[in-house]
Amino acid sequence: MTDHALLLVNLGSPASTSVADVRSYLNQFLMDPYVIDLPWPVRRLLVSLILIKRPEQSAHAYASIWWDEGSPLVVLSRRLQQAMTRQWPHGPVELAMRYGEPSIESTLVRMAAAGHKRITLAPLYPQFADSTTTTVIEEAKRVLREKKLDVQLSVLQPFYDQPEYIDALVATTQPYLEQDFDHLLMSFHGLPERHLKKLNPGHSFDGGGDCCAGAPPEVVATCYRGQCLRTAAQFAKRMGLPDGKWSVSFQSRLGRAKWIEPYTEARLDELAKSGVKKILVMCPAFVADCIETLEEIGDRGKEQFREAGGEELVLVPCLNDDAHWAKALATLCERAPLAL
């Protein structure tokens, strides 16, 4: 019997929509030094201030999109896990969350106890960022080291430009693009500019120009914005979208720091005021629908677009548990190299 297990890892979700559960989740998430990359005392003070009002606001947002089965992100990730069991013949497929439950630690310990000595770790983030990809990998390595687990770990690499991923995006999005629409906005999750500058201190990330679009490969390897632009450009090329029919933006800002531009809120206003009546919005940084897609874009973004003069905003679903995506992900995981 082949013993090569697969561990899918997504961001995570509060256990419920209660303010207490949301506060606990946000505290774990925001105290991650890869998310807020400030010295511990400063980070602790900042997060404590955020946790005064944010949990109640976020709990209301989560409640507006919560499903009977639970958190959409967790439910959809479990459905993907089930779909992957049909695509991964080498061993079991497990699921963990970086924050919340099931945790990476408990899942890896259980997998090792079951005798699985070879595991492919699959962070479900197409584009690289320390606050997503790196923190998952480092948490997994910490568990293996501290728990002294005898496991050989392979790690799925960022797949922002891989044909299988682009093909899956095309397959799931095409029905929406066959409808009449004025503009396609590809809204990616945002990041503070300092996260990018820290990894590439000699590179400019001025949002006023497509500085990252023509960046050299060694910069793009760790440039989240550059990878997002490449995903968007390849998708638009595959779909035959002309210039002016599509654009890129970045959402989900938190705090007062300078984040990568252009901002999604600003683009929605600009497009509505320029005469765009029907807009499609897809979110290629997310592989599963979640609060950032369903509530931030599907609810608040839709309302904002209409208030700015637009008529209809259609949120294109994420890849979720689509069969094309499950097959693509299995192929990508087959190529995952061993971790050092």
N, C-alpha and C positions, 0 to 999 in steps of 0.2 A: 504493500500500500504506500502510495506517495504521501510523504508528510511535509507539506509545504503550506502552512497556514497563511491566511491573508487577514490583515487588520486594517479596516477602514476607520479613519479618524476625521470627524468634523468638529466644528467650533464648540457646540453645546448649547444648552438652554436652561433657564430656571426650571426647577422641579414642578412649579405651578405658577399661577398668576398672582399669588399672594405677595404682598409687599415684602414680607420677611424672606421668602424664597428668592425674589428678584434681588433683594439687597445682598443676600449671600452669594448669589451668582455673580453679580456685578463686582463685588469685593474680590472674589477669586480672579475674575477676568482682568480687572483694572490693576490689580497688584502684581500681575505678571510683568517682570522687568522688560520683557520683549514687547509688551503692549505700550506701557508708559515707561520709557527708557530714561528715568530720572533716578538720582540716588534714593535709597530706601526711605530716609526720613522725609524728603520732599514728596516722594510718591505717596507715602502713607498720609501725609497732611492733605495733599491734593485729593486723593481718593476719599478720605473722610469727609471733605467738604462736598464732593460730588454726591456722596451717599446721603446727604441731608435731604435733598429733594428728588434726586434722580430716580430712586427706586419706585416711588409712588407714580411718577410720570411714566416710567417704563412698564410698570405693572398694568396701567391702563392700556398702553399700546399693545402689550402681549395679550391682554384679555380680548382686544378687538379682533385678533386673528387666530386665537386659540381654537383648536379642533376638539371634538368630543374625545378623540383618541389621545390628545395631548398636544405637545409642541409640534407645529408643522415640520420644523427642521428635524426633530428626532423621529417623528413618524415617517417622513420621507426618506431619511437615512436608513431606517430599518427596512423600508421597502426596497431600497437599493441593495442592502445587504442580502435580502432574500433573492433578488434578481441575480446577484453576483454568485450565489451558490450554484446556479445553473451554468455559469460561465467559467468557474474556477474549479477544475477537476482535481487539483493537487492536494486539497485538504479543506478544513473548515474555513468559513468566512465569519469573522467577528467584527463588532462595531464598538468604538469607544468615542468619547468626547473629550476635548482638551479641558473644558470646564464643565462642572456638573457631572452627572452620571449617565451611562457607566464610565468610570474614569479609565484613563490609560493604564494607571498602576494596577487597579484591580483586574482589569482584563488581561494584561500581560502576565501577571502572576498566575491567574487561572489557566491561561494557555500553556505556560511553562509547566505547571503542575500536571496538565493533561498529557505531557510528553512531547509537545511540539517544539522541536529544536531549530526549525527554520521558519522564520516569519517574514513576510513582506509587509512593511508599514506603508500605508497609503494615505498621506495627508490630502484631503479632498479640496485642494486649492490649486487652480490652474496656474496662477501667477505667483512668483516667489515674493515673500516678505518675511522679515524676522518675526513679525507679530502673528504670523499664521504658520508658515512652513517650519521655520527654525524652532519655534517654541514647542511644536509637536515632536520634532526629532530629538531635541534636547531632553524633553520630559521622558521619552521612551528610553533614551540612553541612560538617564538618571536611574530609572527603575531597574534596568538590566544590571547596572553597576551596584546600586545599593542593596538590591535583593539577591545579588549574585546568581542571576538566572543564566543558565547554560543555553543561550539562544543565539543563532546566527541571524542577523538582521539585514534585510535588504530594504531600500527606501525608494519609493516612487519619486521621481524627479518632477519639477514643474513642467507642465505639459501645455503651456499657453499657445505653442505654435505647432504642436504635433498634429498630423493629418487626421488621426482618429478622433481627437477632441473636436477639431474644426468640423469634421464630417458629422459628428453627433449634434453639434450646434445647428448645422445646416438642416439636418433631418427633423429636428424638433421645432425649428423656427420657420421653416419654409411655408407651412400652411398659413401662418400669420402674414408673411410677406406677399402671399398671393392675393391678399385683400387690398383694397384701395387704402392708401395712407400717404401722408405728406412727408413724413420724416421718421427715420429710425434713430433713436438715441440709445447708445450703448453706455449704460451707467455702471461704472465699476466702484467698488468700495474705495474710499479715500484713505490716505495715509498722511501723517505729518511730514512735511518736507525734510525735516531733520533725519528721519529714518533713512531716506534715500541718500542724503548728503553724507551721513555717517559711513555708508558702505562705499560711496564713490565721491570722496571729498573734492576731487578736481573737476567734477562735472556740474554743469549748470542745470537746474531744474525749473527754470523760469517758465511759468505756465503760459506766458505770452506767445511762445513759439513751440513748435514741435521738436524741441531740443532732443528729446529721447527717441524720436522716431528714427533718426539717423545715427544713433549712438553705436559705437563699436561693440562687437560681441562680448568683450570682457566687461563692459559696463552693463550691457543688457542682462548678463548672467545674474546680476543681483539688483537690477533696476526694475522695480515694480511697475512704474509708470511706462517704461519702455516696453515691457512685456504686455501690458494692457493695450498699448497702441498697436503692437504687432498682432495680437489676437483680433482686434477690431478690423485692422487693415486686411488681414487674411480672410476673415469672415465676409467682409464687404466685397472683396474680389471674387470669392467663390459664389456669392449671391448675385454678382453683376450689378451692384449698387453704384450709381454714378456719384461723383463728388457733389456735395451739397444735399444729397438725399439722406445722408447719415452723419453722425458726429459722436464724439466721445465726451463723457463727463465723469465726475467723481463725487460720490455721495457720503453720507454718514459722518460728517465732521463732529468732533467733540472738543470742547474747550476753545481757547483763544489762540492756540498755536497756528502758524501758517501751514495749511494743508495743500496738497497738490491740486492744481486747477486744470480745466475749468470746473466749477462747482455745478452739480446737477440742478440745484435750486435756481441758480442764475441762468443755466441753459434753458430750463423749462420756461422761464419768464421771457427770455430773448426769443425763443422759437414761437411762442404764442403771439408775442407782439409783432413778429415779422410776418404774420399771416398764416402760420401753420395751424390747421384746424384739427387734423387727426394725426396723433403721434403714437408710434409704437415704442415701447421702452423694454429693452432686454438687459439683463444683469449678468454678464459673462464671468464675473469674479466669483459668483455663487453657483454651486452645482445643485443646491437644494433650496427651494423657497423657504423663506424665513421672515423674521420681523423686518429686516432691511428691504426685502422685496415686497412682501404682502402689505405691510403697514406704511413703510416710508414712501414707497413708490405707488403701490396700488391704491392706497387711501389718501395720504397727505399730498403726494405728488399729483394725483388726479385732481384733487381739489384746487391745488395751487395753479395747475395748468388752466383749468376752467376760469378761475378768478382773473388770470392774466389775459384772457381773451380766446383761449383755445376751446374746442368743443368736445373732443374725445381723446382720452389717453387709454391705451390698451397695454396692459402689462403682459409681456410674453413670459410664460412659465419657464422656470429653470429646467435643467436636464432631468432632475429628480430621479425617478426609477425607470426612465425610458429604456426600452430594449436596446436601441442603438448605443446609448450611453453605457449601459452595463457591458456590452460587448467591447466597446472601445476601451473602457477602463480595464477590463481583463487583459487586453492586449498591451496596454501601457504598463500594467503591473508585471507582466511577463518580462519586460525589459529592465525592471528596476535593479540597479547595481547594489552590490554589498556595501553596507555602511562601514566606514573606517573605524 
